[in-house]
Amino acid sequence: MLYHLLYPLRDFISVFNVFRYITFRAAMAALTAFLLSLIFGPLLINKLKALKVTEKINKADSQKLDDLHHHKQSTPTMGGILILGAVIISTLLWADITHRCIWIVLFSTVWLGLTGFADDYLKQIKKKASGLSPKVKLASQIILGLILGAILIYSRYNVNLEIPFLKGVNFDLDGLYILFVILVIAGSSNAVNLTDGLDGLAIGIVVMVAIAFSILCYVSGNINLSHYLLIPYIKGSGELTIFCSSIIGAGLGFLWFNCYPATIFMGDVGSLALGGAIGTVALLIKKEMLLIIVGGIFVLEALSVILQVGTYKLTKKRIFKIAPLHHHFQFLDWPENKVIVRFWIIAGLLALFTLVTLKIR
C-alpha cells in the first residue's frame, strides 16, 4: 500500500525512490511488525486474561508432564492473533501487492489461521477439550492444498521438484503435483504445531526459518543472482521477502512476551498458520526440499511423534520417554530453558547450512 502511494512521488521528491528497493521495504516491514507486536501485545494479553482464554494444563497420559508444566496454568493463549495481525498489516503496507504470490501466501496464512482459531475457540471459549477433531483439521489442510495446487497448475507454474546440491537436476511431478502440495502444506503446518510446546521454542525457530527464506526469496526473485547461483528465477518472488521479513519482526515481537517464562502462548491459530505460511513460501520459490533442512527441528519433532505412535502400536514399546521430542529431553531432566536454547542453536545452524547449499551444486 505504501509502495503504491509513495513510490510514484519519486519524480517530485527523490527520497521516495528508496521504495523501489526490496531490501529497504523488507527492513521496514520487519520493524513495523515488531512494533505492532510490541505495542498491542500487552493489550491482547490483558484482554485474553479478562476473557479467561488461558492455558489448561491437564495431560491425562502423563502426570510428570503435568508437574513440569504446572506453572503454565492460566497463561493466556491464542496469541497467534497478534502475530498474524502484525504479519498481514506489515505485508500489505510494504509489499507490491500487484504480485500474485503475495495474495497466495496471505490466503494460505489466513485459511490456516482461521482453522487454528476455530480449534482454539472450541477449546477455550466453548470448553470443548478436544477442539476441532484431527480429521477436520487435516481436511482443512487438504482442501487448502487442493486449492493452491490448482491455482499454481492453472497459472502454468513450474511443477518440477528441484533437488538440492545437484545442478540442473529436477523431477517433473506432473499429475502428482497437487498431492505434493497437500503433503507440504499439511506437513509444515502440523510440524510447527507439534513443536509449539515450550516457551518461545516454536516462534524462535520460525524466526530463523523466516530469515533463511527471506534471503532465498530475494535471490529467487533477482534475475542476476538466480542465474549466478544456478537456481530457478521466479518472477515477483522477491516480494515474498517482505512477507518473510514481516514474520521475522512479528515473531521477535511475540517472543518478547513468549520467552521463558511465557506470559502468552500462540495457540493453534499461530502455529498452524505459520507452518502453512512457510510451506507455501517454499512452494512458491521452488525450495520445497530445502524446507526439510531449514526446518530440520520441525521435521524431527514430527518424526518423533510418528515413530512413537507407530512403534508402540506394533511392539507396545516406546522409542522416546515421551513425544514430541522436546518433552523427551525434559524427561531426561534438562531444564526447559536449556532445551529451548539448544534447539534454537541447532535451528540457527540448519538455517546457515541451508543458505550454504546455494553454492554447493
Secondary structure, DSSP 8 states (H G I E B T S, - for coil): -HHHHHGGGGGT-GGGGGGG-HHHHHHHHHHHHHHHHHHHHHHHHHHHHHTT-B-----TT-HHHHHHTGGGTT-B--THHHHHHHHHHHHHHHS-TTSHHHHHHHHHHHHHHHHHHHHHHHHHTS--TT-S-HHHHHHHHHHHHHHHHHHHHHTT---EEE-TTSTT-EEE-GGGHHHHHHHHHHHHHHHHHHHTTSTTHHHHHHHHHHHHHHHHHHHHT-HHHHHHHT----TTGGGHHHHHHHHHHHHHHHHHHHSSS-S---HHHHHHHHHHHHHHHHHHTT-HHHHHHHTHHHHHHHHHHHHHHHHHHHHS--SSSSSSHHHHHHHTT--HHHHHHHHHHHHHHHHHHHHHTTT--
